[in-house]
Amino acid sequence: MVSTKPIGAAQLRAALVPVLDWLDGTAEQPPRPVLATAVRTSLRAFAQQYPGKAVEVRVPPFAAVQCLPGGAHTRGTPPHVVETDPQSWLALATGRMDWATAVQRAVVSASGHRAEEIGALLPFGIAGRLRHSE
């Protein structure tokens, strides 16, 4: 079961710092558990900052969250979905890649008219201010 305990800035920082050098291209990919923690924690923090159930953000194989206020789906595939890989999500969340570049490179899939709203919210919070020296 996913924890509903709020993600604090220190917890988000602790989850993301170990992957920053990899995102910057100066280190090898971190171990799977480190990568999973960074993705899950950042997705939960994003959903916490932008609560709701209008858009589902998926980062397989690690996590998916629902966010943004508005109508919620109850069964089946939601009408508004953003899906990307772990490296691209973390790059978007930390400001190392912008939405337009992600769409152009086809590393993010956005379906439904509300899915594009996610791009305007990235990078978010403290994640967008982290640099590899932190």
C-alpha positions in Angstrom: 0.0 0.0 0.0 1.2 3.5 -0.9 1.9 5.7 2.1 -0.2 8.8 2.5 2.3 10.5 4.8 3.3 13.9 3.3 6.7 14.1 1.5 8.8 16.9 3.0 11.5 18.8 1.3 14.3 17.0 3.1 12.8 13.6 2.1 12.5 14.6 -1.5 16.0 16.0 -1.6 17.4 12.8 0.0 15.6 10.7 -2.7 16.8 12.8 -5.6 20.4 13.7 -4.7 21.7 10.1 -5.4 20.5 10.3 -9.0 21.5 13.8 -10.0 25.0 13.0 -11.3 23.4 10.2 -13.4 20.9 12.7 -14.8 23.7 15.1 -15.5 25.5 12.4 -17.4 28.5 12.2 -15.1 27.8 8.9 -13.4 26.5 5.4 -14.1 22.8 4.6 -13.6 22.2 4.1 -9.9 21.0 0.8 -8.5 17.4 -0.1 -9.1 16.3 0.5 -5.5 17.8 4.0 -5.5 16.1 4.8 -8.9 12.8 3.4 -7.6 13.0 5.5 -4.5 13.7 8.7 -6.5 10.8 8.0 -8.9 8.3 7.0 -6.2 9.2 9.9 -3.9 9.1 12.5 -6.6 5.8 11.3 -8.0 4.2 11.3 -4.6 5.6 14.8 -3.9 4.3 16.0 -7.3 0.8 14.6 -6.6 0.9 16.1 -3.1 1.7 19.5 -4.6 -1.0 19.2 -7.3 -3.7 17.0 -5.7 -6.6 15.6 -7.6 -7.6 12.7 -9.8 -7.9 14.3 -13.3 -4.6 13.2 -14.8 -2.7 10.0 -14.2 1.1 10.2 -14.4 2.8 6.8 -15.0 6.5 6.0 -14.7 6.7 2.3 -15.3 7.8 0.0 -13.7 8.0 2.0 -10.5 4.8 4.1 -9.9 1.8 5.9 -11.0 -0.1 8.8 -9.4 -3.2 10.8 -10.0 -3.1 14.5 -9.8 -4.8 17.8 -10.7 -8.2 18.8 -9.7 -11.2 17.9 -11.8 -13.2 14.9 -12.8 -12.0 11.5 -11.7 -12.2 8.2 -13.6 -13.5 5.2 -11.8 -12.7 2.2 -14.0 -10.5 1.4 -17.0 -8.0 3.6 -18.6 -8.2 7.2 -17.5 -8.9 9.8 -20.2 -5.9 11.9 -19.3 -2.6 10.1 -19.0 1.1 11.0 -19.0 3.6 8.2 -19.3 7.4 8.3 -19.4 10.4 6.3 -18.4 12.2 6.9 -15.0 15.1 8.9 -16.4 12.9 11.2 -18.4 10.5 11.7 -15.4 13.4 12.6 -13.1 14.9 14.9 -15.8 11.6 16.7 -16.2 11.0 16.9 -12.4 14.4 18.4 -11.7 14.4 20.7 -14.7 17.1 18.9 -16.6 14.7 18.5 -19.6 11.8 20.6 -20.6 8.4 19.4 -21.6 8.8 20.4 -25.3 12.1 18.5 -25.6 10.5 15.5 -24.0 7.6 15.5 -26.4 9.9 16.2 -29.4 12.2 13.2 -28.4 9.0 11.1 -27.9 10.1 10.2 -24.3 6.8 11.3 -22.9 3.4 10.3 -24.1 0.5 12.6 -23.2 -3.1 11.7 -24.0 -6.2 13.7 -23.3 -6.4 17.4 -23.3 -5.5 17.8 -19.6 -2.3 15.8 -19.9 -0.5 18.7 -21.4 -1.0 20.7 -18.2 1.6 18.5 -16.5 4.3 20.0 -18.7 3.5 23.5 -17.4 4.0 22.3 -13.8 7.5 20.9 -14.3 10.0 21.2 -12.9 8.3 21.4 -9.5 9.1 22.6 -6.0 12.5 21.8 -4.5 13.1 19.2 -7.2 13.5 21.9 -9.8 16.1 23.7 -7.7 18.4 20.7 -7.1 21.8 20.7 -8.7 24.4 18.0 -8.6 26.5 19.8 -6.0 23.9 19.5 -3.3 
